């Protein structure tokens, strides 16, 4: 089994290298303490079937790859494209430990990226069954393959001191 894991990691690494430099630029990654949902759209490849729309100019509150599993907390990536580049048929893909009644491990939705535009892509813990600790990964995948990957470790809801201080200061001091 270990040989299969190592082989798949080598194949994944080789496929990313074969693409050449990615046009996707990671501007930031981490936690958004409180996000305002501006609308919804159908997203059949997500567990809920809906994608929450948010202000794409919203910044990340805490740059981190460690995320406490707390209801209402959002985390993810802010990306853009290099000037003069394009990314056709792109999707955000989120891999995570099994969650929900269907034990979903992958969710995805289309992403529209234009050179110079900022795209904020988040997962928000909206339901208790989503509070699954473990390794989560956000990827941007285009027609040519994986253009960007960012891993997160979702941990106990009281861990990640920087997030606690920024997002839940009253809970830290009481």
Phi, psi and omega in degrees: 000319179300324179296323179294318180297313180297316180298316181293326176294320178293319178296316178299314180298317180294323181292324177293315180297325182293335180288340186082191181298136180283141175283349182276129179248124176281113178277323180192163176211149178146215191251140169248120186295315184213116183250139177268120179276123184261353180170184177218156172219157178296137177215082188296343180263024172246161182299321182273342183082001182230146175245125176282132177265137182227162177299120183288348177272355179298135179266165174283134180281321181225116176284115184194158172250006179247121189235121175287140180281090181226134178304138178090344181278140178242150175211156181165212189229147169247125183227165171214176175249147174302147176303136177078013179244167178218156177224104185278147174049047184275151177222150165268130177237128178244120176257138182203168175299159182304137177215158179075173181299327181274359179057043181298137178239350179219135175228148179208159178207156180290151177231138178252110181243125172241145181308128178089339178283151177260139177234122178256122182235120188232157164243130179247132175285100182258340184226149181303324182292347178275349184282066185256118179283152179136192182277126174242149178221129172263135176227148168252122182237124177252187181300333182269356179122203184288122179259337180198143174224139175221121180268150175226146171252114176272126189235180178311144186298342179259002179274183179065074185306319181298321179290317179301314181297318183282321189259332186225054186299326180293324180290329181286322185273343183270000000 
